[in-house]
Amino acid sequence: MLKVSIVVPVYNAGHYIDICAPSLLRQTLGEEAYEVIYVDDGSTDDSAQRLDALADQHAHVRVIHQENSGWPGKPRNVGVREARGRYVQFVDQDDELTPEALEVLCRMADRNDSDIVLGKVIGTMAGPSNVFKRTMERCTVEDAPLMESLTPHKMFRRDFLLAHDLRFPEGPVRLEDQLFMVQAYLRAKTVSIIADHPCYVWKRRDDGGNNSSRGTTPEEYYGHLRTVVEAIKQDTHPGPLQNHLLRRSYRVELLRPVNEPRALQRTGKNLERYFDVVRRLALDAYPPGVRDGLPALTRLRAHLLEEGHLDSLVELARRTRRIRPEVTVDDIRWRDGKLHVTTTIGMRRGDGEPLALVERYGRMLLDPDLLAGIKGAEGWEAPHPLGHAHGELLVHDTARDLWWYPDADLVPRTQPLGDRRHRVVLGGETAIDPLTLAGGRAMEPGTHVVWASAQLLGVGRRARVTRADDDAHRGAAPDLGLGAGLGLGFGSVRVGTPPHLVIPAWGGSAGQLRLSVRPPGQATLPHRLYLRTTSAPPLRRAARTVLHRLPADVRGRAKRLARRADPWSGA
């Protein structure tokens, strides 16, 4: 038996077939161990000819032609039925697999007898996802955030699909991927997650072809969402697990039309139509426990929706759109070969004031200034303000578009502001280990920029990690990418064998924290000067003093020298 069957539904893919195919044909698993099944769904362009040519040239490629069904569901079902592999990997016609994807996925599946394996997703359609925060050998929908990944770009054990008669709905059915995935998750005994190796490249087409050109009405779209909701309810008992599983669709799909930016883009009868449809679904299909478990601001949106306050939802969207994250870097220093970054993350309203809680009669109320004058939001309580607070620092490998999660210890707490006002913040230390950050491996050469991500009181934001705003008030010289920002043992190090140079610096127009990794053997004279002036605190302080006193044109030449020394810094 073959190890894997790659199933690719195709409709009028054109030249994207030639872009996708090399990544499928040259897998390190070996041609004798897998097959590629293209299911042509009645294409009217030259896709059929392109596919037949591939099959003529490659023995492990098969092409199935069928009449147009109008959606990828039937082609995928046909592919599963015709597959000869132990596992089935679904790939869309305009995406790619990384060279070792099948080998890595099969190894994980064989080791754990997995029903489903999620391989790390990268690409222009994929942002950072906490699903891929850590590799998990064995998990289920009860103990992992699987509901945050509802696309079918995964590996499935074929016998598992057949035993449970798991099939995609056929024809033009919206959210068909979600329906398939929730049914699969709820039946899977073992799910595995690969977070330490990129497997699937999810790509945004330049012609917008990722999205269906067929329009839909709110009644149709949310009718299909109701089907997904009922499938979850059918396979679970009322209670905490069911509420947990339903919370994702309430938060992401149901509230989308009455949240920013959609609530501010639609107007008049169009907005009212969406509001009526989602309100009816909220009242009919979701148990009260779903709403009760949402964070304060999200729960308020749910309350306003169900109570029929459309104008209040629009005004709330207008105000919350202006909430911005505030990331303060309290300390940066190298210790034990790791860069330790201590941060505090909070939120500020559009007027610059902290997003606050107010204590009244033993109750914590969500920011009265934010909610002033919004009907239905008066005295809105945040009974568990720390229960939904979480966040982390992320490191983005810009050359490879990979997101990594360093070890972090960010703890939520309330910070007193005076007059019984408090704010919720996340604070703590993140340890960036250059030798293990990239899924247990050393960081690759290039630029790696640091971001902060936080969820506080139902407000989710991602922000750049930049140097403290008060640097200018300390008389600090303009930063030249020399790592002189905080003056806290913040310099360059050599790590690994052979040694690589890791250079933290504030760079780019926003002064974002970034780590430039340079391979061995590239230490030019400007780079050696760069390292000499950044490796020791006394030299850094002296360099800052001298540079601060130089004429502007000389400082400009110094910046150019820094760029020559570290071309990734963006200084």
C-alpha positions, 0 to 999 in steps of 0.5 A: 500500500502507498503511504499517502494520496495527495488529493487536489480538486481542480477547476480552471486553475490554469497556470497555477497548476504549474506553480503548485505541481513541483512541490507535490511531485518532488516530495522527499518521501519518494515517488514510490511511496505516494501518489498525486490524484488530481480531480478535474471538476469539469474545467473549461480552460486548459486545466485538463490538458495541463493535468494530462500532460503531468500524468504522462510525465510522472508515473505517480500522478493520476487524473480523474475527469468529471462533470462540473459539480460547482464546488470542491466537495465532490472532487475531494470525495472522489479523490478519497474514494479512489485513493490507494494511500494509507493517508490522504492529504488535501491540497488546493490547486493554488497552494503548495507543500514544503519538500519534506511535508509528507515525510514529516506528516507520515512519521508523526501519524505512524508514531501515534496512529493518528486519525488527523495530523495538522502540519504547520501552515505558512504563506500569504493566507496564513498569519500566526496561529496558536494552534501551531504554538507547540507540537502535540503528539496526541490531543483531541478537540477537548484539550487543544484549540483545534476549532481555530483551524477549520480548513481541510489542508491536513492529513487524514487516515483514510480508514478513519474517513471511511469508517465514519463516512466522513464526506464533504457536502457536495455542490455549492455549500458554504462552510463545507470545510467547517462542517467536514472538520468539526465532524472529523474532530469530534470523531477522532481519537488521536489528533497530532499537531506539527508546529516545529516544521512548516508543511503547508503553504497557503497562498493568496492568489494575485487574481483573488481566485481563492474566494468564490466568485459566486455571491451569497446572501446572509440567509444562505451563508448563515443557513449553512452556519446553522448546519455546522452548529447543529452538527456540533450539538448533535455529536456532543452533550449540552454542557461545557464542551459543547459550549466551548466548541460553539463559542468559536463560530459565535465569536468569529462568524456570528458577530462578524457583521455587527463588529468592526469593520463590517458594522461600519462598512455596511449601512441602511437596509443591508446592515439591518438585513445581516443584523436580523439574520444573525440575531435570529440564529443567535437566539435560536441555535446557541445555548446561553452558556456559549455567551456566558463564557465570552470575555467582557467586551465580546459578551457585551456585543452578544448581549446587544445583538440578542437584545436588538440594539443595532445602533449600539453595536455600530457605535461600540464598533466605532469606539473599539476600532480605535483601541490600540495596544501598548507594549512597554519594554521594561528590560532586555538582556542576554543571559545564558545564551538567550535574549530575555525580553521583559514586557508589559502589554495593555490597551488604550482607548482612542482618546489615549486613556487606558482601557479601564475597569471601575470598581463599584459596590464590589463589582468590576465594570467595563470602562464606563467612559468607553461605553458612555451613552451606548444604550444597553451597555450601562453598568456592564460587568466584567466579573472575571477580567483576568480569566480571558487575558492571555498573550505572548511575544512572537518572532517572525522570520521575514525571509521564510514567512515563519512565525515562532513562539519563544518561551514566555511567562506573561501573567495577567494582573490588574494595575491600579490607576487610582480612584477605583480604576484599574487596567488589565495588563500582561507582564513578564519575561520572554526568553528567545533562544537562538539555538532552539527558537525555530522548532527546536532548531537554530534560527536561520540567517536573516531578519527576525522581527519581534511582535506582541499579541494580546487578548484583554477584556475581549480586545485582541491586538497584535503590535510591534515591539518597539523601544520605550517611548521615553528614550528620547527623554533620556538624552539618548542618541538616535538609534543606528541599528547598533543595539544601543536602545535600552543600554541594558546588556543588549549586544551581539552574541555568537551561538551554535557550531559553527558560530552564527552572529545574532545581533539584536537592534531597533530597526526599520521606520517604527524602531521595531525589535529585530534579531539579525542572524548572520552566518559564519564567514561574513565578518567584513571590516564594517561588520567587525567594527559594528560588533566591536561597538555593540558587544560591550556596554562601555563601548556602546555608551561611548559610541552613543555619546560620540554619535550624538555630537556628530553633525547630521551629515556625518551621522547619516554616513554612520547609518550607511556604515551600519547598514553595510555591516548589517544589511538586514537591520533596515536602519 
